[in-house]
Amino acid sequence: MPVIHSPDDPALDELCRRFSALAGDLDRGGAWPVEQLALCRDYGVLSWFFPAEFGGQGWDEADIVRGELKLSAACLTTMFILTQWAGACRRIVASENAALAARLAPHLLAGRTFATLGISHLTTSRRHLSQPALAAEEMPNGFRLNGLSPWVTGGRHAHTIVIGAELADRRRVLLALDTRWPGVRAGDDAPLIGLNASHTGPIYCDNVLVPRHDLIAGPSEDVMAGARGSNTGGLQTSTLAIGVAGAAVDFLFAEAERRADLLVPAGGLRAELLEVRGDLLAAALGEERCSTQDLRTRANSLVLRATQAALAAAKGTGYVVGHPAGRWCREALFFLVWSCPQQVMAANLCELAGLSE
């Protein structure tokens, strides 16, 4: 099986076709995408995110964005799971704990183990609560955890969860949580209206002692700063939104070949897509044309409108379970809640209410 060496590699287009063919059944069945993740391994996608010193290809941010745009257009669920895996891996390899990285990285890169993130409660979820969702107590030999991480993708399939917890003095730690340890329990997956096969749900910790040699970062107040491309609410969420929007716009143009009345709206959406995608790629290259929040706001708006336009063009057929337009509409709603900063949410709400900011 060919290994993908660049975003322009024909093997990436081949992988996208395979993802697209599997996406409908994945959405309907909700089973964990074992086949898709195996394909990511076999096509070398996992190696994009690992630097050369760990045996990876070490793609730069712009190439990763270009690759993720294609993969998210083909199957958002698989791409979303991959973002959580990649975020966990980046945190591990960027850690000052070199022994931990050396121990875990080879198995993650080879696809022998699966890692994911448990950090939403440190960023956008449950931050309004007076008590931390997951509390940590520093011990002589490690950190004792009690509480839960509410939104963990693929938690019950993971061998390692990069999990965040908060100490009594408000400092935080990131830890490599081994899911086999006593006191670690995966709760029931949340029944989502889209991306249900991501198997996202809570992970509970009941007096779990994490050894100090599994500390990734901290204790510190800014423990979330760090690994390249790992910041929640950054370019990654916008990338996936723009990828889904691109799939919807391509569908509109395919329909417009038979229906001339679709050409004008399809053309307008494509022009907007090209502009937003251009700003995204510029940001990935370090040439910011707009703020990250403005880019996310525009990406959210575009994916909502483009997917609904695809559904309208598909007519009643698009409303039948199994049609991609209906799936894209449900998936587009995800971007209103996934690591969505307050300013972005406010701007999207104003647009939905027909108000200008």
TORMISE-764193 format. One record per residue (C-alpha): z, x, y. Coordinates in steps of 0.1 Angstrom, whole numbers. Layout:
TORMISE-764193
Z;X;Y
...
END
This chain:
TORMISE-764193
0;0;0
-10;15;34
18;26;58
14;14;93
13;44;117
5;27;150
3;-7;166
-35;-5;163
-35;3;126
-56;-22;106
-27;-22;81
-6;-40;107
-32;-68;110
-32;-70;73
6;-74;72
4;-100;99
-21;-121;78
3;-119;48
32;-130;70
12;-159;84
3;-171;50
40;-171;40
55;-185;72
50;-222;64
67;-221;30
95;-199;45
101;-225;72
101;-255;48
122;-239;20
147;-219;41
151;-193;14
159;-157;24
126;-139;30
129;-114;2
91;-109;-1
86;-104;36
113;-79;39
99;-60;9
66;-60;27
82;-45;58
95;-17;36
63;-11;17
41;-11;49
65;14;66
78;-10;93
114;1;87
104;37;96
93;26;131
129;24;142
143;57;127
139;90;145
121;118;127
153;137;119
163;108;96
128;106;80
114;79;102
83;77;124
103;73;156
80;50;174
85;49;212
96;16;229
61;6;240
46;10;205
75;-9;190
70;-37;215
33;-39;206
41;-40;169
67;-67;174
44;-88;195
20;-90;165
47;-96;139
65;-123;158
33;-142;163
28;-141;125
63;-150;114
91;-153;140
119;-157;113
111;-124;96
107;-106;129
141;-120;142
158;-108;110
142;-74;115
155;-72;151
190;-76;138
185;-50;111
169;-26;136
197;-32;161
223;-23;135
203;8;124
199;20;160
236;17;166
244;36;134
220;65;140
229;68;177
266;71;169
285;102;176
298;97;140
271;119;124
287;117;89
285;79;90
248;80;101
240;106;74
257;84;47
241;51;56
207;59;71
188;70;40
196;37;22
187;16;52
154;34;58
145;31;21
153;-6;21
179;-2;-6
206;-18;16
205;-44;44
224;-41;77
228;-67;105
246;-72;137
279;-91;144
282;-86;182
273;-119;199
309;-126;206
310;-95;228
279;-104;248
271;-141;252
289;-161;226
326;-172;230
332;-149;259
348;-178;277
378;-179;253
411;-165;263
416;-148;230
390;-126;214
370;-141;185
375;-110;165
407;-90;173
412;-53;163
445;-35;159
444;3;160
461;18;130
467;55;121
439;54;95
415;29;111
413;-6;126
426;-39;113
404;-69;120
413;-106;122
391;-134;133
354;-140;130
320;-130;143
304;-165;147
266;-157;147
256;-131;121
221;-132;108
218;-126;70
255;-118;68
258;-129;32
229;-107;22
242;-76;42
258;-46;27
268;-34;62
275;-53;94
277;-35;127
306;-56;141
323;-56;174
360;-63;179
384;-62;208
418;-45;211
448;-60;229
442;-38;260
406;-52;262
389;-21;249
363;-27;222
351;-10;191
320;-11;170
325;-6;133
304;-4;102
319;-32;82
313;-30;44
310;-66;33
325;-57;-1
359;-50;14
389;-73;7
392;-100;34
356;-101;44
340;-135;38
307;-151;48
310;-187;59
284;-214;54
251;-208;72
245;-229;103
218;-256;96
194;-245;123
164;-266;136
143;-235;135
145;-201;118
168;-216;92
157;-189;67
175;-164;88
207;-175;71
228;-172;103
264;-180;102
300;-167;106
316;-137;91
354;-140;87
378;-110;86
413;-116;73
434;-84;77
404;-62;70
412;-25;74
381;-6;85
386;32;79
383;54;109
354;72;93
334;40;97
339;39;135
305;37;153
317;37;189
348;32;210
374;23;217
361;17;252
353;-11;277
316;-3;277
311;0;239
279;-21;240
261;5;261
242;29;240
213;28;215
178;27;228
163;-8;225
196;-23;212
208;-41;243
209;-79;238
191;-100;263
167;-71;270
131;-66;262
133;-76;226
140;-113;231
112;-115;256
89;-97;232
94;-122;205
90;-152;229
57;-138;241
46;-131;206
51;-168;196
34;-179;228
5;-157;219
1;-175;186
1;-209;203
-25;-198;229
-47;-184;201
-45;-218;184
-55;-236;216
-86;-214;220
-95;-220;183
-93;-258;190
-113;-254;222
-143;-242;203
-147;-278;191
-132;-295;222
-143;-284;256
-115;-303;273
-90;-277;261
-108;-248;277
-91;-251;312
-55;-254;300
-61;-228;273
-75;-204;299
-46;-210;323
-21;-202;296
-39;-172;284
-41;-158;320
-3;-162;323
2;-147;288
-18;-116;297
2;-112;330
36;-116;313
26;-94;284
13;-67;308
47;-67;327
65;-65;293
45;-34;282
49;-18;316
87;-23;313
86;-7;278
69;23;294
96;25;321
73;11;348
92;-20;358
72;-45;378
100;-71;377
136;-74;366
144;-79;329
159;-113;338
128;-124;356
107;-113;326
129;-132;302
128;-163;324
90;-163;325
88;-156;287
110;-185;280
90;-208;302
57;-197;288
67;-200;251
80;-235;257
49;-247;275
24;-229;253
39;-242;220
40;-278;233
4;-275;245
-5;-264;210
13;-294;196
-5;-318;220
-39;-303;211
-31;-307;173
-22;-343;180
-6;-362;151
-14;-335;126
8;-311;145
38;-334;142
36;-333;104
60;-309;87
41;-278;77
18;-275;107
23;-243;126
23;-261;160
54;-281;151
71;-250;138
63;-231;170
78;-258;191
111;-257;172
111;-219;173
105;-219;210
138;-237;216
156;-207;201
149;-187;232
170;-210;252
201;-201;232
195;-166;218
213;-140;240
203;-160;270
219;-147;302
234;-173;326
209;-165;353
180;-170;329
195;-203;316
199;-215;352
163;-207;361
150;-224;329
172;-255;336
159;-258;371
123;-256;359
130;-283;332
145;-305;359
115;-300;382
136;-281;407
128;-249;425
156;-223;427
END
